[in-house]
Amino acid sequence: MTRQSVTRLTLTAAQLQQWKTDGYLIAPTLFDSQQIEELKTTLQNIADKGEPVSGWEPSPVSKQNNILSRYPRFMHPHRTIELAKKMLLDQRVCEVLTQLIGEKPCACQSMYYFKPPGSKGQALHQDNFYLDVEPQTCIAAWTAIDPVMPENGGLYVVPGTHRLDTQCPELAREQESFTTHLVDVPKGLKAIPTHMHPGDVLFFNGQLIHGSGMNQSQTQWRRSLICHYMPRSSRCVNEAYFPILDFNGNELTYETSQAGGVCGEEWAEKPSSYQY
Ligand SMILES: O=C(O)CCC(=O)C(=O)O
């Protein structure tokens, strides 16, 4: 992957081709170091207090015996932290998304992962299993807050899997993944690691299989801000993501998707974003 700047935010033909062929694209240094440092410091200060915070998942005071219970992921930080909202609704992100999907996007979700040294990863999966955007799919903008590499639990992607339908997941290995779902690499394809710098944004299609392993570094955190979007023309999305916002922060109305989905009735409970 090249580190070609997108400061003009007009994607090149090669970048658009990569999006079509592989289902993802890295926009280098989309966010500057000041924004990244400010977000990192704001969230670290909150987390270091160790007090329960709305959106923490699970709560930092939970009794779970792993480092993620001390530094869990933070769901929807844009609802309480102004800078996170600014980054979710950043105009440059909007411009890239518009070129990738060919229409105006709207925002469904933000999440912040601390991923401290020693913490579990998130097994391979497809995002649209959870967001259930129809009739197209969702799209992620995954922003590196720290340098991202395989050693510190960097994200892996499986190029080409954006052409797949949504798969019903199997059970993930509990020792390695803090989530329960696994969508394995299809035969003949390969998961490849991403390498990113703080401020780089990885955009990927909601069907793309991706995930991460454990953070095996002794010292390096792997924090990231992860935002999900969908085309404005979508018909429905899982209601767990309401309210959906346009890029001016206005709430939009959508139908909720039906429970059950690709796994059938026994999965009727699955759309909770908690399992994600
Ligand atoms: O950042 C990670 O380790 C996994 C995040 C992810 O896969 C997602 O948000 O869908």
The ligand as an SDF file (V2000), in Angstrom:
LIG
                    3D

 10  9  0  0  0  0  0  0  0  0999 V2000
   -9.7270   -2.5730   15.5250 O   0  0  0  0  0  0  0  0  0  0  0  0
   -9.8640   -3.7790   15.6800 C   0  0  0  0  0  0  0  0  0  0  0  0
   -9.0470   -4.4770   16.2540 O   0  0  0  0  0  0  0  0  0  0  0  0
  -11.0670   -4.4310   15.1190 C   0  0  0  0  0  0  0  0  0  0  0  0
  -12.0880   -3.4240   14.7300 C   0  0  0  0  0  0  0  0  0  0  0  0
  -13.0750   -3.9700   13.7850 C   0  0  0  0  0  0  0  0  0  0  0  0
  -12.8740   -4.9860   13.2170 O   0  0  0  0  0  0  0  0  0  0  0  0
  -14.3110   -3.2650   13.5370 C   0  0  0  0  0  0  0  0  0  0  0  0
  -14.5340   -2.2150   14.1270 O   0  0  0  0  0  0  0  0  0  0  0  0
  -15.1270   -3.7600   12.7730 O   0  0  0  0  0  0  0  0  0  0  0  0
  1  2  2  0
  2  3  1  0
  2  4  1  0
  4  5  1  0
  5  6  1  0
  6  7  2  0
  6  8  1  0
  8  9  2  0
  8 10  1  0
M  END
$$$$
